[in-house]
Structure formats: structure tokens, C-alpha cells
């Protein structure tokens, strides 16, 4: 029997009289822009996104990732920011709009996937709306890798789960396209391989169980999927190798992540942080629980398991890691709320009841994001500290001089329109706790930078904690010997200092 169009889960998946094929993507785009607008005034919402911005700016000027600006992530994130930077003059606007587009694209793909899984138009719309709302959860306003890879994983899910439900033979073209989409996600962050593997196994298991595929064809399709998944990363690696920089690619993409993985803190502390983050997704998990009885929704459970592995695999935890869970959980929550309303609400009130539950589910992450930002007023009641620091540093520089950001945000380089004096632009890589990742003598590199000497050095006295003792000593000795304090910039924890060479 066909269910009501607002929340049915036994639909054909094709647009019908109750469907809205044209406007959901526009609705997702508008909602993403509205919900993420509070992040636009802030130049930095997470230090990582500032590094991607510096990499993208260097790339626009001809400097390859790892060679001009180093990072332990694949180059996919800065690659996606390059066109945004080319289109918009303000680096922060480019960064924030890239996040908006990523969220809206993912929401649109989740909407399409819900329809392919048999959801009614209302349930499919709810899946996209819930994802857009939960993309603004704590750590979500920043344009981090978890947001940028989500559209590609969602596309891979759409292609593979469509094949899982098709009664006909599995199409090789769809499998290769899904592999390529998954490969783009891995090109942004390596842990996406776990989600991609879970989705592939779901499709393969369904095809085998239904007798639609033989063993040898499955092996061939697995090779085709792997070829597509490996093409972006291996293709870029081959480019570095041909250019004579294969070692730099290998160090950043293979060796550094292997060094980074593993508990960087006590296991008990890691467990505490993971448990403390549960309330951020708790309402979404509760909304998803009724979906377990929906056959189509159960196809999403392996994807959810793969996402959970991707969150925990690094054995470290930051709030934005939870964003990896948001796409499959948003789909499950939409199915779950639809199932709950069908079972608990009289038919004539089901549409309204479903809308109220979806609105409540969306309100929780939005309120958790909006209230602290309204209280802090970053960039609303005064100039953003990172923008102000970049402006002061640029004004203090003389032509041809270098700027060195010792322990402050790397985005300062991009906002000041000045290249970093070292490819280790991220303070944690040069003088912090992650100095072993780049595979070079970072103390020697720090001393080289100080010997240039930089015309201006930016220091945050409140951020010495993560800096190595010998690195701090070298920086403070240079400041005492060769620099004068030019100005200070107010910031929440304490003023940021801009030092000018004598």
C-alpha cells in the first residue's frame, strides 16, 4: 500500500503529484546560508581551515601543496577552495561560501537518496533539512574536511545503494562512478575510505543475496570500484613523482598519518571526550531509533558503522569529527520520525506531527550553535581578532620582509596576503606537538626562519602551552634581542602581540 506522500517509505522513488523536484536544493542552499551566516564574521572558526586557506592561496600563486605549504592531509580541501578564492576577493567569504555549497550539495544528495530508498517527498525533504541543521553543530561552522568530503560520500552512497535495490544486474558504470566519488572523498581525508568500504560491502552483499551477481563478476566490479577510488589520490601522487617530488607526497599522505594515528592523549581522556560529545548527536540518534523496522532504512546501518569507525580511527577526537556521522544519521532520523508518526499519530494529524518533530530535531543543534555565538559576539561587536592582527602585521611590514606567525592562527598569512616564510605554516607542525610529522628537523627550520630575520613576528602569550620548550626559548630570545612590541590586538583569552624588527 502506498503511504502518505509526506512520510511514506514505500514509494516508487519517482516524482509524483506530491513531490517537489525543483525547489528542495534551493531550500537547502538557503537554509545552509542562513544557519551558517553567524560564522561569516569570524576569520577563523577552527585552526585547520586556516591552513587549508593558506595552502589554497599558495596554490593560486603556483605553489604546490606540501612544497609551498605543508600539511598531513591530502590536497583535496585546498583544491576545492582554489576556485572559491579565485571567484571571491575576500578569503574568509570564499571559505565560508565553500562550506555553504558543500552542505547544500550534501543535503540535496541525501534528499535524492531518501527518494531512491522509497521515502515520500516529505521524509526525503526532512533528511536534507536535518543534515543542514546538524552541519551547524559544535565544530560544524568551520569549513573543515568533514564538510567538504560529505558531498562525495553522499554521491557514492546514492549510486551504490541505488544499485543495491535495483532488481536488474549491477551496472559497471555506476560502480566505477561511485568509486570515483569515494576516491574524491579520500582525496580530502583518508578516513573516508572506511565509509566507502562499508557502502561497497552493502551493495555487494545485497547483490549476492539476491542472486543478481556471480563471484567472478563481483571480483571484477570490486576491482573497478577500487580503480575509481584510488584514481584521485594515486593520480596526484603520480604527478608529484613525475615532477620529482614523490617523497614529499609520500611523507604527507602515508608516513605522517601513520605517525599521527594512535592515542595522542591518555585513553581515559580520549574516552571522556568522546562520551562528552554524545549529547551533540543524542537527539539525532533518538530520532533514528524507530527506523530499525524500516527495511530500506536498514541499508544505511553499514554506512553508519563505517562512519563511526572513521570518527574513532585516528584515536584522537575533535568536535568536528562528529560531522562524519551526520549524513547517515540524518537519513535514519528522517525515516525514524516518519515511522514514529505513522505508528503514534492519527492519520489526519500525521503531516503536522511530522513537521513539528522535524522542526524540533533541527532546533536543538541550531540553538546549541547560535546561543554561544550571540553571547560571544565574535566579529559583531568589534573587529575580528584574526583580521585585526593580519591588518596590523601587514601595516608593520616593509617591502620584501617576511611575516612569521609563531603561535597564532595560520590564516593570518592569507588575510595579510603574505606567504609564510616556511612551508610549515601551521605552528603545531613547526614548533608544537606535531613536529615529527613533516620528517625534517623542525628546530633547525625554526632557527632558519628566525635568522632571516622576519620583519614582523606575531605571538599570542596565552598560547605557549602547546609549543615545545626549546622552540619557545628560541622565539622569545629573538624577540628580546631584535624586536620591539609594535601593537597588541585584544582577544578573549588575552592580547595578541605584533612585534616589529628593530
Secondary structure, DSSP 4 states (H G I P E B T S, - for coil): -PPPTTT-SS--SS--TT--TTTHHHHHHHHHHHHHGGGTT-S-SSHHHHHHHHHHHHHHTTPPBTTTB--SS-THHHHHHHHHHHH-SSHHHHHHHHHHHHHHHHHHHHHHHHHHTT--HHHHHHHHHHHHHHTTSTT-SS--HHHHHHHHHHHHHHHHHHHHH-SSPPPHHHHHHHHHHHHHHHHH-TTHHHHHHHHHHHHHHHHHHTT-S-HHHHHHHHHHHHHHHHHHHHHHHHHHHHTT-HHHHHIIIIIHHHHH-S-SS-HHHHHHHHHHHHHHHHHHHHHHHGGGG-HHHHTTHHHHHHHHHHHHTTS---GGGGHHHHHHHHHHHHHHHHHHHHHHS-GGGHHHHHHHHHHHHHHHHHHHHHHHHHHH-TTTSS--HHHHHHHHHHHHPPTT--EEESSS-THHHHHHT--BSSS--SHHHHTSTTTTTTSS-HHHHHHHHHTS--SEEEEEGGG-TTS-HHHHHHHHHHHHHHEEEEEEE--SSS-EEEEEE-
